Amino acid sequence: MQTAMQGATGAPAGAGLADDATRMVLTLTVRGQLCGVPVLSVRDVLGLQSITRVPLAPPEVAGSLNLRGRIVTAIDLRPRLGLPPREAGTPAMSVVVEVGGELYSLLADGVGEVLSLDAEERAPNPPTLDEAWKQVSLGVHRLGDDLLVLLDVERLLVIAQ
Amino acid sequence: MDDLLVDFLTETREGLQSLDGALLQLERNPGDRQVLSEVFRTVHTIKGTCGFLGLSRLEGVAHAAENVLGLWRDGTLGVTGAGVSAILAAVDRIRAIVEGLEATGSEPEGDDAPLKARLEATAKGEAPAPAAATDAPAAESAAPAEGGAPGAPQSIRVAVEVLEDLMVLVSELVLTRNQLLQLARAEENAAFAVPLQRLSQITSDLQDGVMKTRMQPIGNAWGKLPRLVRDLSNDLGKRIELEMRGAETELDRQVLELIKDPLTHMVRNSADHGLETPEQRRAAGKGETGRILLNAFHEGGHIVLEIGDDGRGLNTDRIRQKVLAQGLASEAELAGMGEHDIHRFIFRAGFSTAAEVTSVSGRGVGMDVVKTNIERIGGLVDLRSKEGRGTTFTIKIPLTLAIAAALIVEAGGERFAIPQAGVLELVRVGEGQGPRVERIKDSAILRLRDRLLPLVSLKRLLRLEDGPPAEDAQGFVVVTQVGSQLFGIVVDRVFDTEEIVVKPVAPILRHITMFSGNTILGDGSVIMILDPGGIARASGLGVEGAAEAGAAAAAVARDGRRTAMLLFKAGDGAPRAVPLALVARLEDLPVERIEQAGDGLVTQYRGRLMPLHALPGVLPRGEGQRQPVLVFGDDERAMGLMVDEILDVMEEALSIDAAGERPGFLGSAVLAGKVTDILDTAFWLRQAQPDWFGTQAQAQRPRVLMVEDSAFFRSLAVPAITAAGFEVVTVGDGRDALRLREAGERFDVIVSDINMPGLDGHGLARAVREGGIWAALPMIALSGNASPAEVERGRESGFSDYVAKFDKDALLGSLRQCLALAG
């Protein structure tokens, strides 16, 4: 716990636990690229779901799905991050996040594990990073041979209409 | 905030609410001691409590008011209108201070001295302050619907949020129940079938129960109106009586909130624009006191609200002038509109006919906002007005917005819900079934009974279509009404109706105006709820003006004054037009299908060879292109005219100017502001020689009565005869014709078909010859069968001449000959 995070100074006992939670990310892959979203915003991880297309919606919006009686808007990370569509027959995984009281599902190619990441080890976005990624990336972590892009969930949901 | 203060505020708010009503009652009936002491008590309580809480401003105002009330109660001072006004002003001040108190926790700053002075003057028996106040007649006004002191009701306060949360939970429960039922249907003899039935029943009851908690009497939205009307009558110098009926009618509080403002506006409008001053009313022979009537009642799943007045009514001429001045419609368009259609212009943005702007209304914002707000919650507004008699607005709104019946449809492989409220009927269309969808360039129309219905393809609107549009639209048309605009939404399939719980769409999808929400169906799938208003707007049908024009255009001319015209291009120069009723179909043929046969061109069409003619100026198309063709005729014979491009369909009062007349064209008319050549269909049908029109003086147009049951032939003959300088009146059969005779209509000549349903041509001729004002009129028979025997039969019945159908020249010749003989 020597890595006192910003704003945590003077926090009472138990803040360490919260610190742990804020550092946890759920990893997912989008076309082979390892990404992470803060675990605190994740409500659910689902397998294949039937998704209703929403006509006239932006291409990033895959449609709506029913999560236990609540309507969830699905955002496909492939088009959102400027990547080609998923190959036919490969099912997407759905990471449900809550933002502003609304549920959204982020469609990824695969969902990995929950990791604890040290904020101090986070590197800023490389200047050469694609513009679509730069807008939604909070920074990059080195994980062995891989690089993990930490995604900003709120900014993922800002979609040009 | 202090608990004591919170209690005080709650109590005071309730007291203030009853004060307005009680004071008005007092004004009507100054001798009512019970009401007087009730008012006194309320003000006294307020004064006492605020003294205790150290609220000095409130105490001061309440004290001054209490003084006056005390004198009234003791009988030392008479109750006057001016006095009541002063007390009401004090009540308003108290309300303002209480509101400030609620917001900030302390009394707002302000100067009460003038108000106190006014109250003191009143207490001394002087009459200062605003004049205008009149002693309201006590006996004349009807007793208020509900009066008296309210007893302690069996009710508790519940925060609105709690009710909202309950409603959301019940909605979820309903959806889950629906899903369970769907599962149970798939499984026979399931052990849980019986308990599930029970659960289903309880869920329905619970839903009803929770819905009831959200229901409020509409009277709650009317509470402020008596005061509003009273103040208005003072400001405007009018005597107004407000009558409210059906105040106990209940509706969902969400809907109630949404109609409060529109309702207030409409009452204001009635008082300001609708009702006259006492002098004007006396001059018009009416009682001096004008009446505004509010009426609410249930009708189906809707609540109907009427706001009526017995005032001057709408001035149709003034609206017409204003419409012209603002360029909202042309003179010709207005001429074709009924009074009601013209009145509906007041729902247009920026439209106000008030001669001068008053402080109350007449700023030209209002009725359009009212209409938009009401349509937004799935309601309808309409009005009826009679000059000199008054105006009544009718609002029809759904009881609740949370749960609605919806029609589930499919388009482009996706399912959608359409709220039942806007659906008028379902029509099956397609090859060989029901009415046919006709295409004019990119827009499709449906001929439904006597209307032309603009169609909106859901597939295309929502961009669900992959390939090019299908040649023949098959499927269903959901006939929908938004405001006064009728249109059809074309879908592929229709499933049944389902009760749906309307949920708002996610914020990132809210810019798509075609959807009003989304929902989860019984099978667990998510579907989007279509917003007919949004669809109409997206298709350019939604604006009130467009709606009026559309509605006028949709009604196929019955009286012959307005004719639907098909506009097309053929060669250079002016666009050409032909009455739409004459065109059987519009085709777009691949050039390869056009073949040379003898001297002319033909195409294989519906198993026959159809001759094709190119209009002058239409050049042959190259390999691989398509040729637009107008198909004329009926099942037995057909011919096609090749044109360059189909442009549009429009409805116009057709006035053909023979100046543009030349072979193949009847002349020219002004359509959509452009000089347009009108096709002489008969010429092309018969491929006859260039025709002749005598240029006839238009001054004395002989009147022709045409009796003909075929709309096809009517549309063919009327333009031709009109162009030749006759005035034509058409009826569908012999009986209708005789009715005109009974009505005393005079004509110069009668042209009649022989074969008609009801009274046929022979029967009509005999009836005409029997006597009456038409007994000596020349009569011309029209028939497809002009054999000598048939002609002889016609003469026996009383016809003067016999002409073959489609022979325009012969008909015109016969007409002139008959008139020459008669004249």
Interface residues (C-beta under 8 A of the other chain):
Chain A: S50 T52 R53 V54 P55 L56 A57 P58 V61 G63 S64 L65 N66 G69 I71 T73 G100 E102 Y104 L157 I159 Q161
Chain B: E172 L175 T176 G412 E414 L462 R463 L464 K503 A506 P507 I508 L509 H511 I512 M514 F515 N518 T519 I520 G524 S525 V526 I527 M528
